[in-house]
């Protein structure tokens, strides 16, 4: 049996100890909090929300999420939503220092094809990561596909790591297992819209259109029920299609 490296063991210890301390502190304050839905903005006393509770598989301790009665989004935990963008980015960098995502080429490619891509079109894989061959495969088929990955470092010449490096307007944007990580989904959709041509489309695939994979603190929003339509309405899109095949689920958004 292999042994964890000293650095991995130290990170595991620090992570679990830190989040245990945070949980003790939050337990004192949560009864007085008024959670605010990350999609529609509905806020109310904590006891007005149905709560979903789990434990983080990555040492992040107790996870408490809230089901919005207005738009059906399940959001939280508050201890993650309270982080600054820099702190949240550091959480991901610490995770990816010892953890690799599974190869998602199949699902990313499926999301891309749901954009109804055209020859000569320009497409962006948002939050593409570094664990798939999607961009190389699609470019090999003749499509002009680029990637944007702000967290995991990459030396791929077709992937940019800063949003200010995105200078083109795209016919389509696609992602797989990305939108559940948005602390502010409306702002993120508005960001993506700025990089689309008029009438451009986005296809976002995620198992988190259902209440799946709750056991990670990194999943901040589950887009149940009416939430995708509400998110689209608040960010300048409309939902024009959906597909589900087992745990592969996507929604198609068109800029309006």
Rosetta blueprint (number, residue, H / E / L):
1 X L
2 X L
3 X L
4 X L
5 X L
6 X H
7 X H
8 X H
9 X H
10 X H
11 X H
12 X H
13 X H
14 X H
15 X H
16 X H
17 X H
18 X H
19 X H
20 X H
21 X H
22 X H
23 X H
24 X H
25 X H
26 X H
27 X H
28 X H
29 X H
30 X H
31 X H
32 X H
33 X L
34 X L
35 X L
36 X E
37 X L
38 X L
39 X L
40 X L
41 X L
42 X L
43 X E
44 X L
45 X L
46 X H
47 X H
48 X H
49 X L
50 X E
51 X E
52 X E
53 X E
54 X E
55 X E
56 X L
57 X L
58 X L
59 X L
60 X L
61 X L
62 X E
63 X E
64 X E
65 X E
66 X E
67 X E
68 X L
69 X L
70 X L
71 X L
72 X L
73 X E
74 X E
75 X E
76 X E
77 X L
78 X H
79 X H
80 X H
81 X H
82 X L
83 X L
84 X L
85 X H
86 X H
87 X H
88 X H
89 X H
90 X H
91 X H
92 X H
93 X H
94 X H
95 X H
96 X H
97 X L
98 X L
99 X L
100 X L
101 X L
102 X L
103 X L
104 X L
105 X H
106 X H
107 X H
108 X H
109 X H
110 X H
111 X H
112 X H
113 X H
114 X L
115 X L
116 X L
117 X L
118 X L
119 X L
120 X L
121 X L
122 X E
123 X E
124 X E
125 X E
126 X E
127 X L
128 X L
129 X L
130 X L
131 X L
132 X L
133 X L
134 X H
135 X H
136 X H
137 X H
138 X H
139 X H
140 X H
141 X L
142 X L
143 X L
144 X E
145 X E
146 X E
147 X E
148 X E
149 X L
150 X L
151 X L
152 X L
153 X L
154 X L
155 X L
156 X L
157 X L
158 X L
159 X E
160 X E
161 X L
162 X L
163 X H
164 X H
165 X H
166 X L
167 X L
168 X L
169 X L
170 X E
171 X E
172 X E
173 X E
174 X E
175 X E
176 X E
177 X L
178 X L
179 X H
180 X H
181 X H
182 X L
183 X L
184 X L
185 X H
186 X H
187 X H
188 X H
189 X H
190 X H
191 X H
192 X H
193 X H
194 X L
195 X L
196 X E
197 X E
198 X E
199 X E
200 X E
201 X E
202 X E
203 X E
204 X E
205 X E
206 X L
207 X H
208 X H
209 X H
210 X L
211 X L
212 X L
213 X L
214 X L
215 X L
216 X L
217 X L
218 X L
219 X L
220 X L
221 X E
222 X E
223 X E
224 X L
225 X L
226 X L
227 X H
228 X H
229 X H
230 X H
231 X H
232 X H
233 X H
234 X H
235 X H
236 X L
237 X E
238 X E
239 X E
240 X E
241 X E
242 X E
243 X E
244 X E
245 X E
246 X L
247 X L
248 X E
249 X E
250 X E
251 X E
252 X E
253 X E
254 X E
255 X E
256 X L
